[in-house]
Amino acid sequence: MKGLVQIFKLSFSQKRSAYLTIVSNFFYVIFNLISLILFIPFLNLIFKPEGLIKITQMPAPSWINREDIMGYFGDKYDYEMGQFIIEYGKIGALAFICVSVLIAFFLKNLFRYGAVYHQSYMRMAVVRDLRYNLFKKAICLPIAYHTDERKGNLLSRMTSDLNEVEIAVVYLLEIIFREPIAVVISLGFLFYVSVPLTLFSLILLPISGFLISKIGKSLKRTSVQGQEKMGTLLSLIEEAIGGVRIIKAFTAENTILKRFTKENNKHQELTTSAFRKKDLASPLNEFLGAAIMVGIVWYGGSLILEDKGTLNGEQFMGFIIVFSQLLRPISGIANGLTSFKKAEASLERIDEVLDIKDTILPAKNPIEKTTFESEIVFNKVNFSYKETQVLKNISFELKKGKTIALVGESGSGKSTISDLIPRFYDINSGEILIDGINIKDISIPQLRNLISIVSQESVLFNDTIANNISFGKPDATSAEIEAAAKIANAHEFIKDLEHGYATTIGDRGNKLSGGQKQRISIARAVLADSPIMIFDEATSALDTESEKVVQKALDNLMSNRTSLVIAHRLSTIRNADQIIVLKQGEIVESGNHDQLIAEKGYYYSLCQIQQLV
Ligand SMILES: Nc1ncnc2c1ncn2[C@@H]1O[C@H](COP(=O)(O)OP(=O)(O)OP(=O)(O)O)[C@@H](O)[C@H]1O
């Protein structure tokens, strides 16, 4: 039921299409009924035309009881038909009936298409909006979410879960506005024909309803598990395709294939079971339908045979025809309810993502800060990702125009420090100040505009080189883009490409070498022209040759800027104004290269390992 309410709300976010679908469905039901009823005059004309012509007097209306009303309409119809035959002949009457049937069928199908036409827009609009919300949430979510949660889970929410919702939206309007109308009209007719027989039939229906809802419940469980498995599978595929070079290099194809096969088989088992349960609904429905029909034939037949005058043969035939029409919308409702169960599971998973609260809260009354004037200060900063403390009592000051390098073994907390300045994570205690203002009091976009980051892995998008460079400043002119590329030592290679700056660089820039990609990232940072630069091992993934070119580009970028540099290769940070040496999240030494070498402490030993001293 909760699923139904949710789908209802979603569908009616597209009011116009929803209403048009409902109206079209309503007329579809009406013309469907008319198209069936119109066969009765046809039968009458073929089998008892003389009877029709015999009635020469228009009967007087009589509203005393049910039988009289029925008789009145029957007689009135016979009279009208008789007049028509007298005027146009039997063939004329036949032609009239045929044309009427044709028109009724045409209108029925016109409205049927009309309903589908508006429904198509509605279902895709609902999916489009949900997908947009998910995507928006995904890129606005704190960095902590993306490292914790697997990407595949997000992807499966945007694909298979949305698919379930789409199916449920399609069912919704049929279930609420088409099938119930059909059911009410048919039931009205059935009660009219025979109250005891209708009541008898209605006792049989809930039994089938109960069985179908049982299957629905179990289907929901299996489908949730199946979707979760799909998430794991997608993560695995992405990991494997992204790391295909490493897999080959380590000849780990078999290991990866084994892992994949295990997950793939589990997914197959779960989805097979879900399909089997879903597919059981239809044969079960049909069998239950037949069982109900047999019950009615037995009970109705015995009413006629006992000959108590409550039901005659003709009425019974009418009852059976209309009752068979009743089963279709009822089983439609049953199928729809199953689909709501699945959609409910999917919506729960989608809502899990949409409901995640951002842990990086914006300042209530942000202080205007668009320039960087004097210094960044870390004051007794402590930080932990989860339970284990990663940074302990970190204090340092980075003056404007100076360069601070962070060094230390892997896992000592260098990248974490750099992530704290743009507030990718918030600290547990202490404070980080920019020009004396706590970064939590600055608006997040303004704070991040003060900072540019060049990291080890250059992040490029499948777009032109020019658009990749102007990513942070979309209104940049070509001259500005070119100037930035020149400073980043990238202009030379870009202009030699077939389409120059208009060259599309392929998925994640895979048409370019590592050094070229890095220089484009640097050009992007140059163009953004932020006063504070963070370099997180910007050259460590490159070979010595391209490192030289990139380092030159970095030196250009750093001049006159304030920089925080993280480096494994200590040779690259020799000239930093201050080197901060970290060990297990604590600052153990700090000073310039010469001072630290003279101290012969931890930094000295790190330099020894790299054969710098
Ligand atoms: N997202 C995260 N969630 C939990 N723990 C993390 C996360 N990122 C890093 N850590 C842990 O925090 C510690 C510091 O990591 P950090 O990446 O800052 O070190 P680093 O000095 O930059 O290392 P490297 O030189 O290898 O990049 C490590 O123990 C690491 O395992």
The ligand as an SDF file (V2000), in Angstrom:
LIG
                    3D

 31 33  0  0  0  0  0  0  0  0999 V2000
   38.1310    7.6860    3.0760 N   0  0  0  0  0  0  0  0  0  0  0  0
   38.7800    7.1110    4.0620 C   0  0  0  0  0  0  0  0  0  0  0  0
   38.1270    6.4080    4.9950 N   0  0  0  0  0  0  0  0  0  0  0  0
   38.7770    5.8370    6.0210 C   0  0  0  0  0  0  0  0  0  0  0  0
   40.0940    5.9050    6.1970 N   0  0  0  0  0  0  0  0  0  0  0  0
   40.8260    6.5820    5.3020 C   0  0  0  0  0  0  0  0  0  0  0  0
   40.1980    7.2170    4.1780 C   0  0  0  0  0  0  0  0  0  0  0  0
   41.1730    7.8320    3.4550 N   0  0  0  0  0  0  0  0  0  0  0  0
   42.3370    7.5810    4.1050 C   0  0  0  0  0  0  0  0  0  0  0  0
   42.1290    6.8430    5.1960 N   0  0  0  0  0  0  0  0  0  0  0  0
   43.1650    6.4230    6.1820 C   0  0  0  0  0  0  0  0  0  0  0  0
   43.7150    7.5820    6.7480 O   0  0  0  0  0  0  0  0  0  0  0  0
   45.1160    7.4580    6.8790 C   0  0  0  0  0  0  0  0  0  0  0  0
   45.8090    8.6370    6.1550 C   0  0  0  0  0  0  0  0  0  0  0  0
   45.5640    8.5290    4.7690 O   0  0  0  0  0  0  0  0  0  0  0  0
   46.1120    9.5900    3.7360 P   0  0  0  0  0  0  0  0  0  0  0  0
   45.5670    9.2240    2.4040 O   0  0  0  0  0  0  0  0  0  0  0  0
   45.8570   10.9480    4.2250 O   0  0  0  0  0  0  0  0  0  0  0  0
   47.6670    9.3000    3.7870 O   0  0  0  0  0  0  0  0  0  0  0  0
   48.7810    9.7930    2.8010 P   0  0  0  0  0  0  0  0  0  0  0  0
   49.9100   10.1780    3.6730 O   0  0  0  0  0  0  0  0  0  0  0  0
   48.2700   10.8040    1.8690 O   0  0  0  0  0  0  0  0  0  0  0  0
   49.1000    8.4440    2.0420 O   0  0  0  0  0  0  0  0  0  0  0  0
   49.6300    8.2430    0.5610 P   0  0  0  0  0  0  0  0  0  0  0  0
   50.9820    8.8460    0.5090 O   0  0  0  0  0  0  0  0  0  0  0  0
   49.6620    6.7550    0.4100 O   0  0  0  0  0  0  0  0  0  0  0  0
   48.6370    8.8990   -0.3250 O   0  0  0  0  0  0  0  0  0  0  0  0
   45.4780    6.1090    6.3150 C   0  0  0  0  0  0  0  0  0  0  0  0
   45.6250    5.2290    7.4190 O   0  0  0  0  0  0  0  0  0  0  0  0
   44.2940    5.7070    5.4870 C   0  0  0  0  0  0  0  0  0  0  0  0
   44.1120    4.3240    5.5400 O   0  0  0  0  0  0  0  0  0  0  0  0
  1  2  1  0
  2  3  1  0
  2  7  2  0
  3  4  2  0
  4  5  1  0
  5  6  2  0
  6  7  1  0
  6 10  1  0
  7  8  1  0
  8  9  2  0
  9 10  1  0
 10 11  1  0
 11 12  1  0
 11 30  1  0
 12 13  1  0
 13 14  1  0
 13 28  1  0
 14 15  1  0
 15 16  1  0
 16 17  2  0
 16 18  1  0
 16 19  1  0
 19 20  1  0
 20 21  2  0
 20 22  1  0
 20 23  1  0
 23 24  1  0
 24 25  2  0
 24 26  1  0
 24 27  1  0
 28 29  1  0
 28 30  1  0
 30 31  1  0
M  END
$$$$
